[in-house]
Amino acid sequence: MILVVLIAFNGFACKVNYSFTGASIPEDVKTVSVKTFENFAPLTNPNYPQLFTEALKDIFLSQTNLSLISTNGDLQFEGSVTDYKITSVAIQGNETAALNRLSITINAKFTNTKDKIQSYESKFTRFADFSSSSSLSSVEDELMKEINTQITQDIFNQAVSNW
């Protein structure tokens, strides 16, 4: 009986490709396009929007079988950097900060041309802490990379992981 139910369910189920990353991408979705993210943050590393854009492309290339095209993908991403700031955290007794925090906020718009219900526009914020004895310029590249990994994974999960 269970075998009959499983065979029947398999015959009526829609075709979806699953990956080890938790992505569930329908078979008719073949391409992804990512527009260069714009910068609207008052103080930002001038290279950051391009670095973020490339990191978002990379996650789709490494975690899916989708082809990256320049425009009009089945899955489309665009957005902007809306905040890029340094704040002091872990204030010590002498009112000095033991740690500083780089926080970055991205506004991402995702359009799924095959299933409009899956489309979204959301803000994603992540941060990384660094010692106040380090200058931002000495750790900024590594912090941006760490934050990009987190935010791109958040965007990826919201777009293609239906869980």
Secondary structure as GFF3:
##gff-version 3
##sequence-region A 1 163
A	DSSP	alpha_helix	2	12	.	.	.	ID=ss1
A	DSSP	beta_strand	16	18	.	.	.	ID=ss2
A	DSSP	beta_strand	24	26	.	.	.	ID=ss3
A	DSSP	beta_strand	31	34	.	.	.	ID=ss4
A	DSSP	beta_strand	38	39	.	.	.	ID=ss5
A	DSSP	alpha_helix	48	63	.	.	.	ID=ss6
A	DSSP	beta_strand	67	68	.	.	.	ID=ss7
A	DSSP	beta_strand	75	91	.	.	.	ID=ss8
A	DSSP	beta_strand	97	112	.	.	.	ID=ss9
A	DSSP	three_ten_helix	116	118	.	.	.	ID=ss10
A	DSSP	beta_strand	120	131	.	.	.	ID=ss11
A	DSSP	alpha_helix	136	160	.	.	.	ID=ss12
###
